[in-house]
């Protein structure tokens, strides 16, 4: 019996090895790698059937019908898709993988359309621009974590907890935790270490909070100038919040500056109704002879602050208000990105943002052209130390317009 034991033990070892191989093979079958060929086919099918220019969409789909087959990773598929979509030369056309800032923002804007119960993403309450020099804070939202932590417009983000800053999405593990941000405020200056606590928030909720918190009336050259930032204009809530200001805290101001720079478009043409001078002025006359004059629309000077990232519905409003003499445009020519886009969900949850309709405004096509400004001011973002030359000029132009007869 003792002489057979090594044989039995060897048999058990061989059986264990065989079972292990079978279990390993089964696990591979249960969790197959992502099919980038399938995702590529979905993108091609959407472009072929939904892109606003049917002829160009068909030609593109024919050239790229198997482009996903060669992808080796999610990053590689994203790169290949982005490069391929760029050939369409169309705004409102992009590939937005899950976890990206664009995916979260677009999901918040189209939350009902996409039938999403909840949309949240990591945030520090700031808009960040990536440049060849690095990542710079472009807009620090009033009252947000970045503002509370002392970050300023123009700061270059160097690192987070000692690791290079790569994206807001990468802050997910730090949500709710005081986090050390190392920034460079002056070119070549000593880096600053500031503590910011990232949060998870619905992007649209954050934009509306900032719109409300940014509202203020400032004294400039003896005039009271109202200011409000509309980082996004997508949805009636943004227009309603501006209207509340016009009828409330802004009512006694002499002029108005609306900040349309960066962010997202989405302004409805009805936005123009807030400034319709054809609406009559109403005057109530009491029995004692006192008079109370009231108008439901804003009739005082308006300055729209725009730049090369003001896009979509913001451009439609800027074009119409300039054409009809309702506003002075200050800043830089707008993006020229006014096609109508819609988010299309892929089978893995990623989004294809695709231009599905061309747009003209009073017969003019703004795609690829943008809207020129009346007063040009070049942005100087890097190392601005909180200063904003474009906003300063907009306030100055508004004050002068209010002082004019």
DRENDO-1510 file (C-alpha; in Angstrom, 1 decimal, always signed):
<recs>
REC; n; res; u; v; w
REC; 1; UNK; +0.0; +0.0; +0.0 .
REC; 2; UNK; +2.8; +2.3; +0.9 .
REC; 3; UNK; +4.4; +1.8; -2.5 .
REC; 4; UNK; +1.3; +3.1; -4.3 .
REC; 5; UNK; +0.9; +6.3; -2.3 .
REC; 6; UNK; +3.3; +8.4; -4.6 .
REC; 7; UNK; +1.3; +7.3; -7.6 .
REC; 8; UNK; -2.0; +8.2; -6.0 .
REC; 9; UNK; -0.6; +11.6; -5.0 .
REC; 10; UNK; +0.7; +12.2; -8.5 .
REC; 11; UNK; -2.7; +11.3; -9.9 .
REC; 12; UNK; -4.4; +13.7; -7.5 .
REC; 13; UNK; -2.0; +16.4; -8.6 .
REC; 14; UNK; -2.7; +15.8; -12.2 .
REC; 15; UNK; -6.5; +15.9; -11.5 .
REC; 16; UNK; -6.1; +19.2; -9.6 .
REC; 17; UNK; -4.1; +20.7; -12.5 .
REC; 18; UNK; -6.8; +19.5; -15.0 .
REC; 19; UNK; -9.6; +21.0; -12.9 .
REC; 20; UNK; -7.7; +24.2; -12.5 .
REC; 21; UNK; -7.2; +24.5; -16.2 .
REC; 22; UNK; -10.9; +23.9; -16.8 .
REC; 23; UNK; -11.9; +26.5; -14.2 .
REC; 24; UNK; -9.5; +29.0; -15.7 .
REC; 25; UNK; -10.9; +28.4; -19.2 .
REC; 26; UNK; -14.4; +28.8; -17.8 .
REC; 27; UNK; -13.5; +32.1; -16.2 .
REC; 28; UNK; -12.2; +33.3; -19.5 .
REC; 29; UNK; -15.5; +32.4; -21.2 .
REC; 30; UNK; -17.5; +34.1; -18.5 .
REC; 31; UNK; -15.7; +37.4; -18.8 .
REC; 32; UNK; -14.7; +37.9; -22.4 .
REC; 33; UNK; -12.6; +41.0; -23.3 .
REC; 34; UNK; -14.5; +44.0; -24.7 .
REC; 35; UNK; -15.4; +43.8; -28.4 .
REC; 36; UNK; -13.9; +47.0; -29.9 .
REC; 37; UNK; -15.0; +45.7; -33.3 .
REC; 38; UNK; -18.6; +45.7; -32.1 .
REC; 39; UNK; -18.3; +49.2; -30.7 .
REC; 40; UNK; -16.7; +50.3; -33.9 .
REC; 41; UNK; -19.6; +48.9; -35.8 .
REC; 42; UNK; -22.0; +50.8; -33.6 .
REC; 43; UNK; -20.2; +54.1; -34.2 .
REC; 44; UNK; -20.2; +53.5; -38.0 .
REC; 45; UNK; -23.9; +52.6; -38.0 .
REC; 46; UNK; -24.8; +55.8; -36.1 .
REC; 47; UNK; -22.7; +58.0; -38.4 .
REC; 48; UNK; -24.2; +56.3; -41.5 .
REC; 49; UNK; -27.8; +56.7; -40.4 .
REC; 50; UNK; -27.9; +59.8; -38.2 .
REC; 51; UNK; -25.1; +62.3; -39.3 .
REC; 52; UNK; -26.7; +65.5; -40.6 .
REC; 53; UNK; -24.9; +65.3; -44.0 .
REC; 54; UNK; -26.1; +61.9; -45.4 .
REC; 55; UNK; -23.6; +61.9; -48.3 .
REC; 56; UNK; -20.6; +62.6; -46.1 .
REC; 57; UNK; -21.8; +60.3; -43.4 .
REC; 58; UNK; -22.0; +57.4; -45.9 .
REC; 59; UNK; -18.6; +58.1; -47.4 .
REC; 60; UNK; -17.1; +58.2; -43.9 .
REC; 61; UNK; -18.8; +55.0; -42.8 .
REC; 62; UNK; -17.5; +53.2; -45.9 .
REC; 63; UNK; -13.9; +54.3; -45.2 .
REC; 64; UNK; -14.1; +53.3; -41.6 .
REC; 65; UNK; -16.3; +50.3; -41.5 .
REC; 66; UNK; -13.8; +48.0; -39.8 .
REC; 67; UNK; -11.8; +50.6; -37.9 .
REC; 68; UNK; -12.6; +49.1; -34.5 .
REC; 69; UNK; -11.1; +45.7; -35.3 .
REC; 70; UNK; -7.5; +46.8; -34.7 .
REC; 71; UNK; -8.1; +48.4; -31.3 .
REC; 72; UNK; -6.2; +46.8; -28.5 .
REC; 73; UNK; -7.5; +48.6; -25.5 .
REC; 74; UNK; -10.1; +51.2; -24.4 .
REC; 75; UNK; -7.5; +54.0; -24.7 .
REC; 76; UNK; -6.6; +52.8; -28.2 .
REC; 77; UNK; -10.2; +52.6; -29.3 .
REC; 78; UNK; -10.9; +56.1; -27.9 .
REC; 79; UNK; -7.9; +57.4; -29.8 .
REC; 80; UNK; -8.9; +55.7; -33.1 .
REC; 81; UNK; -12.5; +56.9; -32.8 .
REC; 82; UNK; -11.5; +60.5; -32.0 .
REC; 83; UNK; -9.1; +60.6; -34.9 .
REC; 84; UNK; -11.7; +59.1; -37.3 .
REC; 85; UNK; -14.5; +61.4; -36.2 .
REC; 86; UNK; -12.3; +64.4; -36.6 .
REC; 87; UNK; -12.4; +63.7; -40.4 .
REC; 88; UNK; -16.1; +64.7; -40.4 .
REC; 89; UNK; -15.0; +68.3; -39.5 .
REC; 90; UNK; -18.2; +68.9; -37.6 .
REC; 91; UNK; -19.0; +70.4; -34.3 .
REC; 92; UNK; -21.1; +68.5; -31.7 .
REC; 93; UNK; -19.4; +65.3; -32.8 .
REC; 94; UNK; -17.2; +63.5; -30.3 .
REC; 95; UNK; -16.6; +60.2; -28.5 .
REC; 96; UNK; -17.1; +60.4; -24.8 .
REC; 97; UNK; -16.1; +57.3; -22.7 .
REC; 98; UNK; -17.6; +56.6; -19.4 .
REC; 99; UNK; -15.8; +58.4; -16.5 .
REC; 100; UNK; -14.8; +61.3; -18.7 .
REC; 101; UNK; -15.8; +64.9; -17.8 .
REC; 102; UNK; -17.5; +65.2; -21.2 .
REC; 103; UNK; -19.6; +62.1; -20.6 .
REC; 104; UNK; -20.7; +63.4; -17.2 .
REC; 105; UNK; -21.6; +66.8; -18.5 .
REC; 106; UNK; -23.5; +65.6; -21.5 .
REC; 107; UNK; -25.3; +63.0; -19.3 .
REC; 108; UNK; -26.4; +65.8; -17.0 .
REC; 109; UNK; -27.7; +68.0; -19.8 .
REC; 110; UNK; -29.6; +65.1; -21.5 .
REC; 111; UNK; -30.4; +63.2; -18.3 .
REC; 112; UNK; -34.1; +62.9; -19.1 .
REC; 113; UNK; -33.5; +62.0; -22.8 .
REC; 114; UNK; -31.0; +59.3; -21.8 .
REC; 115; UNK; -33.4; +58.1; -19.0 .
REC; 116; UNK; -30.7; +58.3; -16.3 .
REC; 117; UNK; -31.9; +58.2; -12.7 .
REC; 118; UNK; -28.8; +59.9; -11.3 .
REC; 119; UNK; -25.7; +61.7; -12.7 .
REC; 120; UNK; -22.8; +62.7; -10.6 .
REC; 121; UNK; -19.1; +63.2; -11.1 .
REC; 122; UNK; -16.0; +64.3; -9.1 .
REC; 123; UNK; -15.5; +68.0; -9.1 .
REC; 124; UNK; -13.6; +70.8; -7.3 .
REC; 125; UNK; -15.9; +73.5; -8.6 .
REC; 126; UNK; -13.7; +74.7; -11.4 .
REC; 127; UNK; -13.3; +74.6; -15.2 .
REC; 128; UNK; -9.8; +73.5; -16.2 .
REC; 129; UNK; -8.1; +74.1; -19.5 .
REC; 130; UNK; -5.4; +71.9; -20.9 .
REC; 131; UNK; -2.7; +73.7; -22.8 .
REC; 132; UNK; +0.8; +72.8; -24.1 .
REC; 133; UNK; +2.1; +74.4; -20.8 .
REC; 134; UNK; -0.1; +72.2; -18.6 .
REC; 135; UNK; -3.5; +72.4; -16.9 .
REC; 136; UNK; -4.7; +75.9; -15.9 .
REC; 137; UNK; -7.8; +76.9; -13.8 .
REC; 138; UNK; -10.0; +78.9; -16.2 .
REC; 139; UNK; -13.1; +79.5; -14.1 .
REC; 140; UNK; -13.2; +79.0; -10.4 .
REC; 141; UNK; -16.9; +78.7; -9.5 .
REC; 142; UNK; -18.0; +81.0; -6.7 .
REC; 143; UNK; -18.5; +79.2; -3.4 .
REC; 144; UNK; -17.1; +75.9; -4.7 .
REC; 145; UNK; -14.4; +73.7; -3.2 .
REC; 146; UNK; -11.6; +75.3; -5.3 .
REC; 147; UNK; -12.6; +78.8; -4.3 .
REC; 148; UNK; -12.8; +77.8; -0.6 .
REC; 149; UNK; -9.4; +76.3; -0.9 .
REC; 150; UNK; -7.8; +79.5; -2.3 .
REC; 151; UNK; -7.3; +78.4; -5.9 .
REC; 152; UNK; -7.4; +81.3; -8.4 .
REC; 153; UNK; -8.0; +81.7; -12.1 .
REC; 154; UNK; -4.7; +81.2; -14.0 .
REC; 155; UNK; -3.2; +78.8; -11.4 .
REC; 156; UNK; -1.3; +75.9; -13.1 .
REC; 157; UNK; -2.2; +72.6; -11.5 .
REC; 158; UNK; +1.0; +70.6; -10.9 .
REC; 159; UNK; +0.1; +67.7; -8.7 .
REC; 160; UNK; -2.5; +66.2; -6.4 .
REC; 161; UNK; -1.2; +64.5; -3.3 .
REC; 162; UNK; +2.2; +64.4; -4.9 .
REC; 163; UNK; +1.1; +62.8; -8.2 .
REC; 164; UNK; +0.8; +64.8; -11.5 .
REC; 165; UNK; -2.7; +66.2; -12.1 .
REC; 166; UNK; -4.3; +64.4; -15.1 .
REC; 167; UNK; -8.1; +65.0; -14.9 .
REC; 168; UNK; -11.0; +65.8; -12.6 .
REC; 169; UNK; -12.3; +62.3; -13.2 .
REC; 170; UNK; -9.1; +60.9; -11.5 .
REC; 171; UNK; -10.1; +62.6; -8.3 .
REC; 172; UNK; -12.8; +60.0; -7.6 .
REC; 173; UNK; -10.9; +58.3; -4.8 .
REC; 174; UNK; -10.4; +61.7; -3.1 .
REC; 175; UNK; -14.0; +62.7; -2.9 .
REC; 176; UNK; -14.9; +64.0; +0.6 .
REC; 177; UNK; -11.2; +64.0; +1.7 .
REC; 178; UNK; -9.1; +67.1; +2.2 .
REC; 179; UNK; -6.6; +66.9; -0.7 .
REC; 180; UNK; -3.3; +68.7; -1.2 .
REC; 181; UNK; -3.1; +70.5; -4.6 .
REC; 182; UNK; +0.2; +71.9; -5.7 .
REC; 183; UNK; -0.1; +74.9; -8.0 .
REC; 184; UNK; +2.1; +77.4; -9.7 .
REC; 185; UNK; +0.7; +80.9; -9.4 .
REC; 186; UNK; +3.5; +82.9; -11.0 .
REC; 187; UNK; +5.7; +81.6; -13.8 .
REC; 188; UNK; +8.7; +80.0; -12.3 .
REC; 189; UNK; +7.6; +81.0; -8.8 .
REC; 190; UNK; +7.6; +78.9; -5.7 .
REC; 191; UNK; +4.8; +76.3; -5.9 .
REC; 192; UNK; +1.9; +76.7; -3.4 .
REC; 193; UNK; +0.3; +73.8; -1.6 .
REC; 194; UNK; -3.5; +74.4; -1.0 .
REC; 195; UNK; -6.1; +72.0; +0.5 .
REC; 196; UNK; -9.2; +71.4; -1.5 .
REC; 197; UNK; -11.9; +68.8; -0.7 .
REC; 198; UNK; -13.3; +67.3; -4.0 .
REC; 199; UNK; -17.0; +66.4; -4.1 .
REC; 200; UNK; -19.4; +64.4; -6.2 .
REC; 201; UNK; -22.1; +66.5; -7.8 .
REC; 202; UNK; -24.4; +66.7; -10.7 .
REC; 203; UNK; -22.6; +69.0; -13.2 .
REC; 204; UNK; -25.8; +70.8; -14.1 .
REC; 205; UNK; -26.6; +71.4; -10.4 .
REC; 206; UNK; -23.1; +72.9; -10.0 .
REC; 207; UNK; -23.5; +75.2; -13.0 .
REC; 208; UNK; -26.8; +76.5; -11.7 .
REC; 209; UNK; -25.3; +77.1; -8.3 .
REC; 210; UNK; -22.4; +79.0; -9.8 .
REC; 211; UNK; -24.8; +81.0; -12.0 .
REC; 212; UNK; -26.7; +82.1; -8.9 .
REC; 213; UNK; -23.5; +82.7; -6.8 .
REC; 214; UNK; -21.8; +84.7; -9.5 .
REC; 215; UNK; -24.6; +87.2; -9.7 .
REC; 216; UNK; -23.5; +90.6; -8.5 .
REC; 217; UNK; -23.8; +94.3; -9.1 .
REC; 218; UNK; -20.5; +96.2; -9.2 .
REC; 219; UNK; -19.6; +99.9; -9.3 .
REC; 220; UNK; -17.7; +100.8; -12.4 .
REC; 221; UNK; -17.0; +104.4; -13.5 .
REC; 222; UNK; -19.9; +105.7; -11.5 .
REC; 223; UNK; -22.4; +103.2; -12.9 .
REC; 224; UNK; -23.9; +100.1; -11.4 .
REC; 225; UNK; -23.2; +97.1; -13.7 .
REC; 226; UNK; -24.9; +93.7; -13.1 .
REC; 227; UNK; -23.0; +90.6; -13.9 .
REC; 228; UNK; -24.0; +86.9; -14.2 .
REC; 229; UNK; -22.0; +83.9; -15.6 .
REC; 230; UNK; -23.9; +81.3; -17.7 .
REC; 231; UNK; -21.3; +78.5; -17.9 .
REC; 232; UNK; -24.1; +76.5; -19.4 .
REC; 233; UNK; -27.3; +77.6; -21.1 .
REC; 234; UNK; -28.8; +74.2; -21.7 .
REC; 235; UNK; -32.3; +74.0; -20.2 .
REC; 236; UNK; -34.9; +76.5; -19.2 .
REC; 237; UNK; -33.6; +76.7; -15.6 .
REC; 238; UNK; -30.7; +78.9; -16.7 .
REC; 239; UNK; -32.9; +81.4; -18.5 .
REC; 240; UNK; -35.3; +81.4; -15.6 .
REC; 241; UNK; -32.5; +82.2; -13.1 .
REC; 242; UNK; -31.3; +85.1; -15.3 .
REC; 243; UNK; -34.8; +86.4; -15.5 .
REC; 244; UNK; -35.1; +86.3; -11.7 .
REC; 245; UNK; -32.0; +88.5; -11.5 .
REC; 246; UNK; -33.3; +90.9; -14.1 .
REC; 247; UNK; -36.6; +91.4; -12.2 .
REC; 248; UNK; -34.9; +91.3; -8.8 .
REC; 249; UNK; -31.4; +92.3; -7.7 .
REC; 250; UNK; -30.4; +93.6; -11.1 .
REC; 251; UNK; -33.5; +95.8; -11.6 .
REC; 252; UNK; -31.8; +99.0; -10.4 .
REC; 253; UNK; -28.5; +98.4; -12.2 .
REC; 254; UNK; -27.6; +100.6; -15.2 .
REC; 255; UNK; -26.2; +97.9; -17.4 .
REC; 256; UNK; -25.8; +94.2; -17.7 .
REC; 257; UNK; -22.9; +91.8; -18.5 .
REC; 258; UNK; -23.7; +88.2; -19.3 .
REC; 259; UNK; -20.6; +85.9; -19.4 .
REC; 260; UNK; -21.0; +83.3; -22.1 .
REC; 261; UNK; -17.4; +82.2; -22.1 .
REC; 262; UNK; -16.5; +78.4; -22.3 .
REC; 263; UNK; -18.8; +75.7; -20.9 .
REC; 264; UNK; -21.8; +74.5; -22.8 .
REC; 265; UNK; -24.3; +76.1; -25.1 .
REC; 266; UNK; -27.9; +75.1; -25.4 .
REC; 267; UNK; -29.6; +78.6; -25.2 .
REC; 268; UNK; -33.1; +78.5; -26.6 .
REC; 269; UNK; -34.1; +81.2; -29.1 .
REC; 270; UNK; -36.7; +82.3; -26.5 .
REC; 271; UNK; -33.7; +83.7; -24.5 .
REC; 272; UNK; -34.1; +86.8; -26.7 .
REC; 273; UNK; -37.5; +87.5; -25.2 .
REC; 274; UNK; -35.8; +88.7; -22.1 .
REC; 275; UNK; -34.5; +91.7; -24.1 .
REC; 276; UNK; -37.4; +92.4; -26.5 .
REC; 277; UNK; -37.9; +96.1; -26.6 .
REC; 278; UNK; -41.2; +95.8; -28.5 .
REC; 279; UNK; -42.9; +94.7; -25.3 .
REC; 280; UNK; -44.8; +97.8; -23.9 .
REC; 281; UNK; -43.8; +99.6; -20.8 .
REC; 282; UNK; -46.6; +99.6; -18.2 .
REC; 283; UNK; -47.3; +102.4; -15.8 .
REC; 284; UNK; -49.7; +102.1; -12.9 .
REC; 285; UNK; -51.2; +105.4; -11.6 .
REC; 286; UNK; -52.6; +105.4; -8.1 .
REC; 287; UNK; -55.4; +107.6; -6.8 .
REC; 288; UNK; -52.9; +109.9; -5.1 .
REC; 289; UNK; -51.3; +110.5; -8.5 .
REC; 290; UNK; -48.1; +108.5; -7.8 .
REC; 291; UNK; -46.9; +106.5; -10.7 .
REC; 292; UNK; -45.2; +103.1; -10.8 .
REC; 293; UNK; -43.5; +102.1; -14.1 .
REC; 294; UNK; -42.7; +98.5; -14.9 .
REC; 295; UNK; -41.4; +96.6; -17.9 .
REC; 296; UNK; -41.1; +92.8; -18.1 .
REC; 297; UNK; -38.0; +93.0; -20.4 .
REC; 298; UNK; -34.5; +94.4; -19.9 .
REC; 299; UNK; -34.1; +97.7; -22.0 .
REC; 300; UNK; -30.7; +98.9; -20.6 .
REC; 301; UNK; -27.3; +98.3; -22.2 .
REC; 302; UNK; -26.2; +94.6; -22.5 .
REC; 303; UNK; -22.7; +93.3; -23.0 .
REC; 304; UNK; -22.2; +89.7; -24.0 .
REC; 305; UNK; -18.8; +88.4; -23.0 .
REC; 306; UNK; -17.7; +85.6; -25.4 .
REC; 307; UNK; -14.6; +83.8; -26.5 .
REC; 308; UNK; -13.4; +81.0; -28.8 .
REC; 309; UNK; -15.2; +78.4; -26.7 .
REC; 310; UNK; -18.6; +80.1; -26.7 .
REC; 311; UNK; -20.6; +77.7; -28.8 .
REC; 312; UNK; -23.9; +76.3; -30.0 .
REC; 313; UNK; -27.0; +78.1; -28.6 .
REC; 314; UNK; -24.8; +80.8; -27.1 .
REC; 315; UNK; -23.6; +81.7; -30.6 .
REC; 316; UNK; -27.2; +81.8; -31.9 .
REC; 317; UNK; -28.1; +84.3; -29.1 .
REC; 318; UNK; -24.9; +86.4; -29.7 .
REC; 319; UNK; -25.5; +86.6; -33.4 .
REC; 320; UNK; -29.1; +87.6; -33.1 .
REC; 321; UNK; -28.5; +90.2; -30.3 .
REC; 322; UNK; -25.7; +91.8; -32.2 .
REC; 323; UNK; -27.7; +91.9; -35.4 .
REC; 324; UNK; -30.7; +93.5; -33.8 .
REC; 325; UNK; -28.6; +96.0; -31.7 .
REC; 326; UNK; -29.5; +94.4; -28.4 .
REC; 327; UNK; -26.0; +93.8; -27.2 .
REC; 328; UNK; -22.3; +94.7; -27.6 .
REC; 329; UNK; -20.0; +91.7; -27.9 .
REC; 330; UNK; -16.7; +91.8; -26.0 .
REC; 331; UNK; -13.9; +89.2; -26.0 .
REC; 332; UNK; -13.0; +87.0; -28.9 .
REC; 333; UNK; -14.8; +85.5; -32.0 .
REC; 334; UNK; -17.1; +82.6; -31.0 .
REC; 335; UNK; -16.3; +79.0; -31.8 .
REC; 336; UNK; -18.4; +78.5; -34.9 .
REC; 337; UNK; -19.9; +75.3; -33.5 .
REC; 338; UNK; -23.6; +75.5; -34.1 .
REC; 339; UNK; -24.7; +72.2; -35.5 .
REC; 340; UNK; -27.5; +70.4; -33.5 .
REC; 341; UNK; -26.1; +67.4; -31.7 .
REC; 342; UNK; -27.6; +64.5; -29.8 .
REC; 343; UNK; -26.0; +61.9; -27.5 .
REC; 344; UNK; -26.2; +58.3; -28.7 .
REC; 345; UNK; -25.5; +55.5; -26.2 .
REC; 346; UNK; -23.2; +52.7; -27.2 .
REC; 347; UNK; -23.6; +49.1; -25.8 .
REC; 348; UNK; -20.8; +49.6; -23.2 .
REC; 349; UNK; -22.4; +52.9; -21.9 .
REC; 350; UNK; -20.0; +55.3; -23.7 .
REC; 351; UNK; -21.6; +58.1; -25.6 .
REC; 352; UNK; -21.2; +59.2; -29.2 .
REC; 353; UNK; -22.1; +62.9; -29.5 .
REC; 354; UNK; -23.2; +63.3; -33.1 .
REC; 355; UNK; -24.3; +66.3; -35.2 .
REC; 356; UNK; -27.7; +65.4; -36.5 .
REC; 357; UNK; -29.0; +68.7; -38.0 .
REC; 358; UNK; -27.6; +71.8; -39.6 .
REC; 359; UNK; -28.6; +75.2; -38.3 .
REC; 360; UNK; -29.1; +78.6; -39.9 .
REC; 361; UNK; -29.9; +81.9; -38.2 .
REC; 362; UNK; -31.9; +84.3; -40.2 .
REC; 363; UNK; -30.5; +82.5; -43.3 .
REC; 364; UNK; -26.8; +82.7; -42.1 .
REC; 365; UNK; -24.8; +79.6; -41.5 .
REC; 366; UNK; -22.4; +80.1; -38.5 .
REC; 367; UNK; -20.8; +76.7; -38.5 .
REC; 368; UNK; -17.1; +77.1; -38.9 .
REC; 369; UNK; -17.4; +80.9; -38.9 .
REC; 370; UNK; -18.5; +82.0; -35.5 .
REC; 371; UNK; -19.6; +85.5; -34.5 .
REC; 372; UNK; -17.1; +88.4; -34.5 .
REC; 373; UNK; -17.0; +90.7; -31.5 .
REC; 374; UNK; -17.4; +94.4; -31.4 .
REC; 375; UNK; -14.5; +94.9; -28.9 .
REC; 376; UNK; -11.7; +92.4; -29.1 .
REC; 377; UNK; -9.8; +91.4; -26.0 .
REC; 378; UNK; -7.3; +88.6; -26.1 .
REC; 379; UNK; -7.4; +86.3; -23.1 .
REC; 380; UNK; -4.3; +86.0; -20.9 .
REC; 381; UNK; -5.1; +82.9; -18.8 .
REC; 382; UNK; -1.7; +81.4; -17.7 .
REC; 383; UNK; -0.6; +82.8; -14.4 .
REC; 384; UNK; -3.3; +85.4; -14.3 .
REC; 385; UNK; -3.3; +85.3; -10.5 .
REC; 386; UNK; -7.1; +85.7; -10.4 .
REC; 387; UNK; -7.2; +88.6; -12.8 .
REC; 388; UNK; -9.5; +88.6; -15.9 .
REC; 389; UNK; -8.8; +91.2; -18.6 .
REC; 390; UNK; -11.8; +90.3; -20.7 .
REC; 391; UNK; -14.2; +90.7; -17.8 .
REC; 392; UNK; -12.7; +94.0; -16.8 .
REC; 393; UNK; -13.1; +95.3; -20.3 .
REC; 394; UNK; -16.7; +94.0; -20.5 .
REC; 395; UNK; -17.6; +95.9; -17.3 .
REC; 396; UNK; -15.9; +99.0; -18.7 .
REC; 397; UNK; -17.8; +98.9; -22.0 .
REC; 398; UNK; -21.1; +98.3; -20.1 .
REC; 399; UNK; -20.5; +101.3; -17.8 .
REC; 400; UNK; -19.7; +103.6; -20.8 .
REC; 401; UNK; -22.9; +102.4; -22.6 .
REC; 402; UNK; -24.9; +103.2; -19.5 .
REC; 403; UNK; -23.4; +106.7; -19.4 .
REC; 404; UNK; -24.2; +107.5; -23.0 .
REC; 405; UNK; -27.3; +109.6; -23.7 .
</recs>
